[in-house]
Amino acid sequence: MRLSKQQNSRPWRRIEKLLVLNACLLLLLVIGTFINNRQARKAVRDNNRVQMQILQVLDRSSGNQYVKKIATQISTEGLAYLGSPKAPVKMIMIADFECPFCEQVGSKYLKDVRKDFVDTGLLGIYFLNDPLTSHVRGQEAALAGWAAHQQGKFWAFYDTMSASGDLSPDGYTAAAASLGLDSNRFTEDFKSTAAATEIKRQIALAESVPVPGVPALVLHDELLIGEQGFAGLKDRLTEWFVSQAQVMTQAEFAKMPVQERPAILDVRRAEEIAQGAIPGSLHATYGTETFLEDARNLLPSMNQPILVYCKGGARSAKAWHLLRGEGYTNVQYLSGGYDAWKAAQ
């Protein structure tokens, strides 16, 4: 029996429909796989960083340090900066506003570092945003921080947000208002494409290191992660400043004829000087806002030989760096300070 034309074509139409349906399903599968792979990569990255944050908590009792040599140099162009432009050491803080460990680093460890090194002109700190993709508040806070940075108030905004803990639009607005920022410009910058583009750029910079978790600090060619590493930051900085300064030993000083000795600058506090000082010393207290101004008034020539001393040597080594940064070309500090000189007498 012969089939009619209509009956004969029906099976072929079904096959064509099946083929088209299968092709669509395959295309959807490919697209879904691509999207899932991107999401999976983000999930793996976030998971690794969360694990690192958990390790940092466990690290409190383990005594371990996370210090890693890095070869990648992070560009600091466009990053918010805190400190003197002349600071001899620059450090990068990589953080997420929503991360509680980042807040702890800022309020606990960097508080003293800022007082002892940033405020004295020895250290400058750059801030690099690296919020987790799952931290919506952290992403928004990074945008708000960038908006504050456009008016030169990032670090004041950072301190205000750290103190309030209110990572919400109302919190950002209140912080901006308390700092006297132009509210219209702040809102415009916060919502701008430029802000979103810049934060993405900063996240990519952090990934290029790569940073396994936040918070993290980049100091010289080292990546510091973990509470024990942060706790030792002040000692690490002090050791560097002492090791890089030009020193004169007590024995070398004692051998010099009095008339050939350099100008002697005592950088101790007044109450220390009251207990005794090297004869002929000039006095400018290290750590005060007027230290360099006082030193310039006492020592107007940038080329004259100068010997700096304190009680034990650390402060005078730091003062050495400031004086060198100011333009003095012939400076040394006394190893062991006044204690070594007094013992030799």
N, C-alpha and C positions, 0 to 999 in steps of 0.2 A: 504494500500500500504506500502510495506517495504522500508525503506530508505537504500541507499547504505552505505557501511562502511565509505566512505569519507564524505558523507552528515551527517551521524550520529555523527561523531567526531568533526565537525566544531564548534558547540556550546560550547563544553568543552574546546577547545583551546582558545576561546574568554574569557571564564571565568577565565582560568588560567592566561591569559595576564592581565586581570583586577585585579586579586589578586596580581600578582607581581607588577603591577603599583601602586596599593594602598599601598603595603608594602613599596615600595620605597618612595612614597609621605609621608608616616607616619615617616619613618626614617629621611627624609629631614626636616620634621616638628619638630622632636625631636632635631635634630642638630641645626636647626635655632632658636628654643626656648632657647637652652642652650647658644648659642652665643648672642642672644638678651638679655638674662638675665644678662650675664656678662657686655655687653655694657650698659644695663640699670642701673646696679649697679654703674658702672663708671660714667654714666651720672648723677645719683642722687648725688653721692659724689661730683662731680664737681659743680653741681647746688647748693648744700648746701654751698660749700665753696665760690662760687661766691656771693651767697646771704649774707654770712658773710662779705665779702669784701664791699658789698654795704652798709650793716649796719654800717661798720666802717666809711664810708663816712658820713652817716647820723649822726653818733655818735658825729661828730665834734660840732654840735650845741645842742646835747641833754644833754651832761654832764654825760652820763652813762659810767660805767666802766665794762669791761668784765674781771672778775677775778674769776677763778674757781679752787677749791682744786682738786688735782689729786692724785690718789693712785699709779699709775703706775710710776715706776722709769725708765727713759730712759737710756739705756747704751750709754756711750760716747766713747766707744772704736772705734778707727779708724776715728773719726770725726776731722775736722780741728779745731785747738785751737788757741786762741789769748790771750796772757797774761802771767803772771809769773806762773810757776808750783806751787809756794808756795801760790798763791792767796787764801785767806780764803773762798771766795765765787765763785762758778761756776754757770754760766747761759747758757742756750741753746737757740739759735736763730733758729727758724724754718721758712724757707723762700723759695721763688721761685724767681729765677733771673728775670723772665719775669713779675712778679707782680709789678705794680707801687707803691702799698702801701708798699711792702717790701723794695723797694728802698728808699721810704720816711723815713721809720723807721731807715734804716741804715744811711742815710745822715743827718737826722734831729735830731732824739732823741738819737740814739746811738753815735753820734759824740761827744756830751758832756760827755756821760757816759764813753766812751773810754778814753777821756782826763782825767776826774776826778777820775775814778776808775780803769780802765785797766792799763793806763800808770803809775799810782802810785803803782801798785802791789796788789791792793785790790780785783780785779775782773778778772775772766777768762771767755771767751765766746767761746762756741762750736757752730759750724754751722751745722745744719741738713737740708739737701735738701729735699723739699717736693713739687716739681712742679706739677701743674695741668696736667692731661693727655692731655688736649686740648692745652697746651702751648708747642708747638714743640720747640720753641726757648729756653724756660725755661729748657726743658729736655736736650737739647744739651749743654746749658750753665752749667748745673749741671755736665755733663760729663767733660767739659773743666775745670771746677773748681777742679774736682777730679784729673785731669791730672796735674794741677798746684800744687795741694796738695802733689803729689808724689815727687815734687822737693822743698817742704817746702815753697811754695809761694801762698797758697790759699788766705789768707786775702789781700795780695798785689794785687792779681788777682781780688778779689772781689771789692776792692776799685777802681781799674782801670776800670773794666767793669761798675761799678756804675757811674763813672765820664763820660765815653764815651757813654754809652747807646747803643752801637753797638753790639747787640746780633746776630752776624752772624759769619760764619767761618772766614771771613776776620778780623772781630773784635777780635775773640779769638786769631788768629795768631798774630795780631798787639799787643795785650795786652801781650802775652807770650814773644814776641820779646823785648818789652819795659822793661820787668822785667828781661831780660837776661836768660830766660829759654832755656834749650837744645831743639831746635825746633823739632828734629827728635824724641826724647823721648816723648815730649809733644804730638805730632801727634799720635804716637804709643799708648800711654796711653789713649788718647781721644777716639780712635777707638776700644779699647780693650774690650774683654768680661768681664774682671775684673771690668772695669768702669761701664758698664751696670748693672752688678750684684750688685755692691756696691750701686748705686743709688736706685735700687729696694729695697735693704735692708733698706736704710734710709727712703724711703717712707713708708715701712711697720712699721718702728719704730714710725713714726709720727702718723700713723693710730692706733697704739696700745694705744695711750694716751686716747682718740682720739682727734685729733686737728680738730675743726670745720672749720677752715679757716686760711689762712696765710696772713700776718705775725703773728707769735705768739712767745712769750717768756716763757720759763720755768725757774722760779726762786724759789729755795727751793722746796716746794710742791705746788706751785701755777702756773697756766697757765694764762698768761696775753694776752688778745686779745682786740684790740680797741685802738683808738688814745688816749683817756683819760687815759687808763691804762699805755700806753707807756710814756705819758707826765709826769706821776707821778713816773716814775721809779727811778729818782735820789733821790727823797725824801724817797721812799720806801727803797732804799739801805742805805741811811744815817741813817734812823731810826733803821735799823737792826744793823748796826755797832755800833751805840751808845748804843743800848739796850744790846748788847752782851759783851761790854767792862766792865772791873772792875773799879768801880768809887770810888773816895774819895771826900767827901763833903768839902766845905770851913770850916765848923765848925770843922770837924775832923782834918783838916790840922792845924787850928789855935790852937787846944789843944795840939799838939805835941811839946815837947821841941825842940828847934832849933837843938841841938846836936843829936837828934834822928830822925830828918827828913830824908827822902830818898833823893837821888840825884834828883835834879829838872831839867827837860829838857823842855826848851821853844822851841816850834816848829813853832813859828810865823815867819813872814817875817821881814827883817831887819828894814824896815820903821815902822813896828808896835813896834818893840822892842825899837826903838828910842823914843817912847812916854812913855816908862816906862816898868819895868820888876820886877818880884819877886826877891829879893836879893839872890845872890848865884846861879842863874840859869845858866845852860849850854845852848848852842844854836845849834840846827840842824833844818834847815827849812824843814817842811813837804811839799811834793809835788815835790821836786827836785830829779834829778836822783841820787844824792849823799847822800840822806837823811840817808839811813841805814849805808853807809860807814862812814859818819860823826858821827852817833850815836855810832858805834863800836869804833871809835877812842876816843870819849869822855868817853864812858862807856865800858871798856874792859871786866868787869866781868858780866857774864850772870846771876848771882844769886843775885847781889846787888839790893836793893829796889830802884825803880825809880818812880817818879811822873811826868807825862807828862801834859803840859798845853798849851792852845792856847788862843784865844780871848774869845770864848764863850763855847767851849767844843767839838764841832763836829770834828774839825780837829785832836784834841788830841786823841779822841776816835778811829779815823781811824789809827792814828799813833800807838796806843796801839796794834791793830791787826797786824800791820807790825812788831813791835818789838817782839811780842809773836811768830810770824811766824819765826822770825830770831833766836829764841831760848832763849830770855830773860824770866825768870820764875817769876819775882816778880815786876810786873808793874801795876800801876794804872793811871787813868787820873783824873784831877781836874774838878769836876762838876762846870759849869759856867765859867771856865777858868779865865783869867786875870781880866775880868770884875767883877766877883764875889769876887776875892781877893781884888781888888781896892775898891769896894763898902764896904767891911768889914773893911777897914782901916779907 
